[in-house]
């Protein structure tokens, strides 16, 4: 495809969609529509930015026939700017400038009426009027502001295609962090691996998987959406949650080695890519050192299993490597000594395979739920128990983390014993920081026997209830784990702790944290060391590891009094259908006469800020059960919705098609978009589908 020009309606336009023919030394351009043909030599062209704050902002100038000239700003827009920024390697387009914002140029105005689709590689590939047909002055010279050049690298990995993501901004390297699972996805890592020339994504990592850095954090909560060419083209989230080095992200890419035919990406038949074709590896002389290199290269931890004889099925195509002899320290399998494809007599019936530690799956059995019980690992098609000898809270912590079951509250080595089971792992020794049990030092054998199977109790296995209160949303706090109900130690019990309990059981906001107000109880104390910030979703997220094996001081019980109101089916706990708890069940509020004063009381009672909108007609969907309140008339100053004038459930003819709802200010997400950094830009809010903020009255 080439750039040429055509005549249309007495005006001359440059176009991108042309086919070039060379006949007897004459270059002929034919439009793809076949309508127009011109002849002439091909012109070289380039683009630059002048009079800006750096190489990535300024007045747009193009080079044509030995001179630089400007671009007219008529029809100039952000899509045209995007092409310029990409052509210069200056990241994404942040802003477009008009009326000679960066000063008037001199010489010819070489382009006008620019109309890019956004996919062009150069500005001259965009449709535009050419020199000689432009009616424009230098007071209309176009300009752009780009995000700037961003170099990307992977650090602290096993090679150039795995590691912690780092970008070069403001003359220094910095990391990328993400606190939200939606902000570092396979789409983002796929763009990054492609940008680095590292093939496809094997895995994305979070929570400083490759270790914490000590420099600055350059990008926060990156969200890639469409077909960005570079990670620098992806916007940063408006969710400005605290993000530090513990949330740094990484990626594992690979275009040389993969595992095929296994239950997951970290076990299977070993295949290598050569000349664009995948082929297998012969299993002759294949050993643990060879497998160790493969697992490390793929970011799959250590090797726990070496497989030969096409254990994961026979491959197809060539056998690229045989006689592999690794020392175990190589960065890549291809760096190991080996014979090539022409010097072996191996068949696919001896294809090599590996099982890496990251492939070791864990489950808990015989407990009260999936987050408590005896520890079993899945190996070679079977679930097998783990020996409890030397098993302690560090090993339990790793299991709970791997299962996403919170923190380890207790460890067991007898209570979940299953007699006669064949042990696969023994002598397990974890630091407590590993992400998978397979990363811990251990022995594994198919013949080992052990009389003490390992077990754990994780925090997410714990149930919470309130007892001895006058209604379901007040009482003494009790927890259940290991099949037994018990008290929560009340040492340092405060309103933050009560806030988490009320939210966890669906009872709204905590009003008081009265300690032993509801009696001390006779049950054993099962949970200790509670220290909540008030933001946790579960009480057991507030405890330290091993809190189930501690002791309590002078305060043997904690209690709460919650507000019996909740918001349902909204975008957060601060928007939704209003429901109140009465007589043992939740019910709705009728939307007749429902107004902003009523919503204001509801939002304040829920600790959700100011009321932004009062909704009726079942805006958040129809509820079920009784309609407890109708004809609500609040002044807006009441402490609780039930203190407002209202009719009870027997005095209305309201249906669930008119259930009341609210949107409170704490439910609104705010972002700055289109600026040069996360702390500047256009103000946008996520409210009922998204909106910008009007500048009227903005100061």
Long-range contacts (C-beta under 8 A, 24 or more apart in sequence): 1-125, 2-29, 2-42, 3-42, 3-43, 3-45, 3-124, 3-125, 4-29, 4-31, 4-38, 4-40, 5-29, 5-38, 5-130, 6-31, 6-35, 6-36, 6-38, 7-36, 7-38, 8-36, 11-129, 11-133, 12-129, 12-130, 12-132, 12-133, 13-113, 13-127, 13-128, 13-129, 13-130, 14-111, 14-124, 14-126, 14-127, 14-128, 14-129, 14-130, 15-127, 16-120, 16-125, 16-126, 16-127, 45-122, 45-124, 47-84, 47-87, 47-88, 47-122, 47-123, 48-88, 49-84, 49-88, 49-90, 49-143, 49-144, 49-146, 50-102, 50-103, 50-105, 51-102, 51-103, 52-102, 52-143, 52-145, 54-148, 55-88, 55-90, 55-149, 56-85, 56-88, 56-90, 56-91, 56-145, 56-146, 56-147, 56-148, 56-149, 57-102, 57-143, 57-144, 57-145, 57-146, 58-102, 58-143, 58-144, 59-100, 59-101, 59-102, 59-103, 59-105, 59-141, 59-142, 59-143, 60-84, 60-123, 60-141, 60-142, 60-143, 60-144, 61-105, 62-110, 62-111, 62-123, 62-124, 64-108, 64-110, 64-131, 67-107, 67-108, 68-107, 69-105, 69-107, 69-108, 69-109, 69-110, 69-111, 69-131, 70-105, 70-107, 70-108, 70-109, 70-110, 70-138, 70-141, 70-142, 71-109, 71-110, 71-111, 71-112, 71-114, 71-123, 71-141, 71-142, 72-109, 72-111, 72-112, 72-113, 72-114, 72-134, 72-136, 72-140, 72-141, 72-142, 73-97, 73-98, 73-99, 73-136, 73-140, 73-141, 73-142, 73-143, 74-112, 74-113, 74-136, 74-140, 75-113, 75-114, 75-115, 76-114, 76-142, 79-116, 79-117, 79-118, 80-114, 80-115, 80-116, 80-123, 80-126, 80-142, 81-144, 81-145, 81-146, 82-116, 82-118, 83-116, 83-118, 83-120, 83-121, 83-122, 83-123, 83-125, 83-126, 84-123, 84-144, 84-146, 85-144, 85-146, 85-147, 86-121, 86-229, 87-121, 87-122, 87-123, 88-146, 89-149, 90-146, 90-147, 90-148, 90-149, 91-146, 91-147, 91-148, 91-149, 91-150, 91-230, 91-232, 91-233, 92-146, 92-147, 92-232, 92-233, 93-144, 93-145, 93-146, 93-147, 94-145, 94-146, 94-147, 94-674, 94-675, 94-676, 95-144, 95-145, 95-674, 96-142, 96-143, 96-144, 96-145, 97-142, 97-143, 97-144, 97-145, 98-140, 98-142, 98-143, 99-139, 99-140, 100-138, 100-139, 100-140, 100-141, 100-143, 101-143, 102-141, 102-143, 103-141, 104-138, 104-139, 104-141, 105-138, 105-141, 106-138, 109-134, 109-136, 109-137, 109-138, 109-141, 110-134, 112-136, 114-142, 145-676, 147-232, 147-676, 148-232, 148-676, 149-232, 150-230, 150-231, 150-232, 152-192, 152-195, 152-196, 152-230, 152-231, 152-232, 153-196, 154-196, 154-250, 154-251, 154-253, 155-210, 155-213, 156-210, 156-211, 157-210, 157-250, 157-252, 157-299, 158-296, 158-297, 158-299, 158-331, 159-297, 159-331, 159-332, 160-196, 160-198, 161-193, 161-196, 161-198, 161-199, 161-252, 161-253, 161-254, 161-255, 162-202, 162-210, 162-250, 162-251, 162-252, 162-253, 162-254, 162-297, 162-299, 163-210, 163-250, 163-251, 164-208, 164-209, 164-210, 164-211, 164-213, 164-248, 164-249, 164-250, 165-192, 165-231, 165-248, 165-249, 165-250, 165-251, 166-213, 166-218, 167-218, 167-219, 167-231, 167-232, 169-218, 169-219, 172-215, 172-216, 173-215, 173-218, 174-215, 174-216, 174-217, 174-218, 174-219, 175-213, 175-215, 175-216, 175-217, 175-218, 175-245, 175-248, 175-249, 176-217, 176-218, 176-219, 176-220, 176-222, 176-231, 176-248, 176-249, 177-217, 177-219, 177-220, 177-221, 177-243, 177-244, 177-245, 177-247, 177-248, 177-249, 178-206, 178-220, 178-221, 178-222, 178-243, 178-247, 178-249, 179-221, 179-239, 179-241, 179-242, 179-243, 179-247, 180-221, 180-237, 180-239, 180-241, 182-223, 183-221, 183-222, 183-223, 183-237, 183-239, 184-221, 184-222, 184-249, 185-223, 185-224, 187-224, 187-225, 188-222, 188-223, 188-224, 188-231, 188-234, 189-251, 189-253, 191-224, 191-228, 191-229, 191-230, 191-231, 191-234, 192-231, 192-251, 192-253, 193-251, 193-253, 195-229, 195-230, 195-231, 196-253, 197-255, 198-253, 198-254, 198-255, 199-253, 199-254, 199-255, 199-256, 199-273, 200-253, 200-254, 200-255, 201-251, 201-252, 201-253, 202-252, 202-253, 202-254, 202-258, 202-265, 202-298, 202-299, 203-251, 203-252, 203-265, 203-299, 204-249, 204-250, 204-251, 204-252, 205-249, 205-250, 205-251, 205-252, 205-299, 206-247, 206-249, 206-250, 207-246, 207-247, 207-248, 208-245, 208-246, 208-247, 208-248, 209-250, 209-435, 210-248, 210-250, 212-245, 212-246, 212-248, 213-245, 213-248, 214-245, 217-243, 217-244, 217-245, 217-248, 220-678, 235-673, 236-678, 237-671, 238-669, 238-670, 238-671, 238-672, 238-673, 238-684, 238-686, 239-669, 239-671, 240-670, 240-671, 240-678, 252-298, 252-299, 254-297, 254-298, 256-297, 256-332, 256-333, 256-334, 257-294, 257-297, 257-298, 257-332, 257-333, 257-334, 258-298, 259-294, 259-298, 259-300, 259-312, 259-353, 259-354, 259-356, 260-312, 260-315, 261-312, 261-313, 261-353, 262-312, 262-353, 262-355, 262-359, 263-359, 264-359, 265-298, 265-300, 266-295, 266-298, 266-300, 266-301, 266-355, 266-356, 266-357, 266-358, 266-359, 267-305, 267-312, 267-353, 267-354, 267-355, 267-356, 267-359, 268-312, 268-353, 268-354, 269-310, 269-311, 269-312, 269-313, 269-315, 269-351, 269-352, 269-353, 270-294, 270-333, 270-351, 270-352, 270-353, 270-354, 271-315, 272-320, 272-321, 272-333, 272-334, 274-318, 274-320, 274-341, 277-317, 277-318, 278-317, 279-315, 279-317, 279-318, 279-319, 279-320, 279-341, 280-315, 280-317, 280-318, 280-319, 280-320, 280-348, 280-351, 280-352, 281-319, 281-320, 281-321, 281-322, 281-324, 281-333, 281-351, 281-352, 282-319, 282-321, 282-322, 282-323, 282-324, 282-344, 282-346, 282-350, 282-351, 282-352, 283-307, 283-308, 283-309, 283-310, 283-346, 283-350, 283-351, 283-352, 283-353, 284-322, 284-323, 284-344, 284-346, 284-350, 285-323, 285-324, 285-325, 286-324, 286-352, 288-328, 289-326, 289-327, 289-328, 290-324, 290-325, 290-326, 290-333, 290-336, 290-352, 291-354, 291-356, 292-326, 292-328, 293-326, 293-328, 293-329, 293-330, 293-331, 293-332, 293-333, 293-336, 294-333, 294-354, 294-356, 295-354, 295-356, 295-357, 295-358, 296-331, 297-331, 297-332, 297-333, 298-356, 299-358, 300-356, 300-357, 300-358, 300-359, 301-356, 301-357, 301-358, 301-436, 301-438, 301-439, 302-356, 302-357, 302-438, 302-439, 303-354, 303-355, 303-356, 303-357, 304-355, 304-356, 304-357, 304-359, 304-360, 304-379, 304-438, 304-444, 305-354, 305-355, 305-379, 305-380, 306-353, 306-354, 306-355, 307-352, 307-353, 307-354, 307-355, 308-350, 308-352, 308-353, 309-349, 309-350, 310-348, 310-349, 310-350, 310-351, 310-353, 311-353, 312-351, 312-353, 313-351, 314-348, 314-349, 314-351, 315-348, 315-351, 316-348, 319-344, 319-346, 319-347, 319-348, 319-351, 322-346, 324-352, 355-379, 355-380, 356-438, 357-436, 357-438, 357-439, 358-436, 358-438, 358-439, 359-438, 360-436, 360-437, 360-438, 362-399, 362-402, 362-403, 362-436, 362-437, 363-403, 364-399, 364-403, 364-455, 364-456, 364-458, 365-416, 365-418, 366-416, 366-418, 367-416, 367-455, 367-457, 367-461, 367-482, 368-461, 368-480, 368-481, 368-482, 368-483, 369-461, 370-403, 370-405, 370-461, 371-400, 371-403, 371-405, 371-406, 371-457, 371-458, 371-459, 371-460, 371-461, 372-455, 372-456, 372-457, 372-458, 372-461, 372-481, 372-482, 373-416, 373-455, 373-456, 374-412, 374-416, 374-417, 374-418, 374-453, 374-454, 374-455, 375-399, 375-416, 375-437, 375-453, 375-454, 375-455, 375-456, 377-424, 377-425, 377-437, 377-438, 379-424, 379-444, 384-421, 384-422, 384-423, 384-424, 384-425, 385-418, 385-421, 385-422, 385-423, 385-424, 385-450, 385-453, 385-454, 386-423, 386-424, 386-425, 386-426, 386-428, 386-437, 386-453, 386-454, 387-423, 387-425, 387-426, 387-427, 387-428, 387-448, 387-450, 387-452, 387-453, 387-454, 388-412, 388-413, 388-414, 388-450, 388-452, 388-453, 388-454, 388-455, 389-413, 389-426, 389-427, 389-450, 389-452, 390-427, 390-428, 390-429, 391-428, 391-452, 391-454, 393-432, 393-545, 393-546, 393-549, 394-430, 394-431, 394-432, 395-428, 395-429, 395-430, 395-432, 395-437, 395-440, 395-454, 396-456, 396-457, 396-458, 397-430, 397-432, 397-545, 398-430, 398-432, 398-433, 398-434, 398-435, 398-436, 398-437, 398-439, 398-440, 399-437, 399-456, 399-458, 400-456, 400-458, 400-459, 400-460, 401-434, 401-435, 402-435, 402-436, 402-437, 403-458, 404-460, 405-458, 405-459, 405-460, 405-461, 406-458, 406-459, 406-460, 406-538, 406-540, 406-541, 407-458, 407-459, 407-540, 407-541, 407-543, 407-544, 407-545, 407-547, 408-456, 408-457, 408-458, 408-459, 408-545, 408-546, 409-457, 409-458, 409-459, 409-462, 409-481, 409-527, 409-540, 409-543, 409-545, 409-546, 409-547, 409-548, 410-456, 410-457, 410-481, 410-482, 410-546, 410-548, 410-549, 411-454, 411-455, 411-456, 411-457, 412-454, 412-455, 412-456, 412-457, 413-452, 413-453, 413-454, 413-455, 414-452, 414-453, 414-455, 415-455, 415-482, 416-453, 416-455, 417-451, 417-452, 417-453, 418-453, 421-453, 422-446, 422-447, 422-448, 422-449, 423-448, 423-449, 423-450, 423-453, 424-448, 426-450, 428-454, 432-545, 457-481, 457-482, 457-548, 459-538, 459-540, 459-541, 459-543, 460-538, 460-540, 462-527, 462-538, 462-539, 462-540, 464-501, 464-504, 464-505, 464-539, 465-505, 466-501, 466-505, 466-559, 466-560, 467-518, 467-521, 468-518, 468-519, 468-521, 469-518, 469-559, 469-561, 471-564, 471-581, 472-507, 472-564, 472-581, 472-584, 473-502, 473-505, 473-507, 473-508, 473-561, 473-562, 473-563, 473-564, 473-581, 474-518, 474-559, 474-560, 474-561, 474-562, 475-518, 475-559, 475-560, 476-516, 476-518, 476-519, 476-521, 476-557, 476-558, 476-559, 477-501, 477-539, 477-557, 477-558, 477-559, 477-560, 478-521, 478-523, 479-526, 479-527, 479-539, 479-540, 481-526, 481-548, 484-524, 484-526, 485-523, 486-523, 486-524, 486-525, 486-526, 486-527, 487-520, 487-521, 487-523, 487-524, 487-525, 487-526, 487-527, 487-556, 487-557, 487-558, 488-525, 488-526, 488-527, 488-530, 488-539, 488-557, 488-558, 489-525, 489-527, 489-528, 489-529, 489-530, 489-552, 489-553, 489-555, 489-556, 489-557, 489-558, 490-515, 490-516, 490-552, 490-555, 490-556, 490-557, 490-558, 490-559, 491-528, 491-552, 491-553, 491-554, 491-555, 492-530, 492-531, 493-530, 493-555, 493-558, 493-559, 495-534, 496-532, 496-533, 496-534, 497-530, 497-531, 497-532, 497-539, 497-542, 497-558, 498-558, 498-559, 498-560, 498-561, 498-562, 499-532, 499-534, 500-532, 500-534, 500-536, 500-537, 500-538, 500-539, 500-541, 500-542, 501-539, 501-560, 501-562, 502-560, 502-562, 502-563, 503-537, 503-573, 504-537, 504-538, 504-539, 505-562, 506-566, 507-562, 507-563, 507-564, 507-566, 507-581, 508-562, 508-563, 508-564, 508-565, 508-566, 508-605, 508-606, 509-562, 509-563, 509-565, 509-605, 509-606, 509-607, 510-560, 510-561, 510-562, 510-563, 511-561, 511-562, 511-563, 512-560, 512-561, 513-558, 513-559, 513-560, 513-561, 514-559, 514-560, 514-561, 515-555, 515-557, 515-558, 515-559, 516-555, 516-556, 516-557, 516-559, 517-559, 518-557, 518-559, 519-557, 520-556, 520-557, 521-556, 521-557, 525-552, 525-556, 525-557, 528-552, 530-558, 563-605, 563-606, 563-640, 565-602, 565-605, 565-606, 565-640, 565-641, 566-606, 567-602, 567-606, 567-608, 567-661, 567-662, 567-664, 568-620, 568-623, 569-620, 569-621, 570-620, 570-661, 570-663, 570-667, 571-667, 571-686, 572-666, 572-667, 573-606, 573-608, 573-667, 574-603, 574-606, 574-608, 574-609, 574-663, 574-664, 574-665, 574-666, 574-667, 575-620, 575-661, 575-662, 575-663, 575-664, 575-667, 576-620, 576-661, 576-662, 577-618, 577-619, 577-620, 577-621, 577-623, 577-659, 577-660, 577-661, 578-602, 578-641, 578-659, 578-660, 578-661, 578-662, 579-623, 580-628, 580-629, 580-641, 580-642, 582-626, 582-628, 585-625, 585-626, 586-625, 587-623, 587-625, 587-626, 587-627, 587-628, 587-649, 588-623, 588-625, 588-626, 588-627, 588-628, 588-656, 588-659, 588-660, 589-627, 589-628, 589-629, 589-630, 589-632, 589-641, 589-659, 589-660, 590-627, 590-629, 590-630, 590-631, 590-632, 590-652, 590-654, 590-658, 590-659, 590-660, 591-615, 591-616, 591-617, 591-618, 591-654, 591-658, 591-659, 591-660, 591-661, 592-616, 592-630, 592-631, 592-652, 592-654, 592-658, 593-631, 593-632, 593-633, 594-632, 594-660, 596-636, 597-634, 597-635, 597-636, 598-632, 598-633, 598-634, 598-641, 598-644, 598-660, 599-662, 599-663, 599-664, 600-634, 600-636, 601-634, 601-636, 601-637, 601-638, 601-639, 601-640, 601-641, 601-643, 601-644, 602-641, 602-662, 602-664, 603-662, 603-664, 603-665, 603-666, 604-639, 605-639, 605-640, 605-641, 606-664, 607-666, 608-664, 608-665, 608-666, 608-667, 609-664, 609-665, 609-666, 610-664, 610-665, 611-662, 611-663, 611-664, 611-665, 612-663, 612-664, 612-665, 612-667, 612-668, 612-687, 613-662, 613-663, 613-688, 614-660, 614-661, 614-662, 615-660, 615-661, 615-662, 615-663, 616-658, 616-659, 616-660, 616-661, 617-657, 617-658, 618-656, 618-657, 618-658, 618-659, 618-661, 619-661, 620-659, 620-661, 621-659, 622-656, 622-657, 622-659, 623-656, 623-659, 624-656, 627-652, 627-654, 627-655, 627-656, 627-659, 630-654, 632-660, 663-687, 663-688
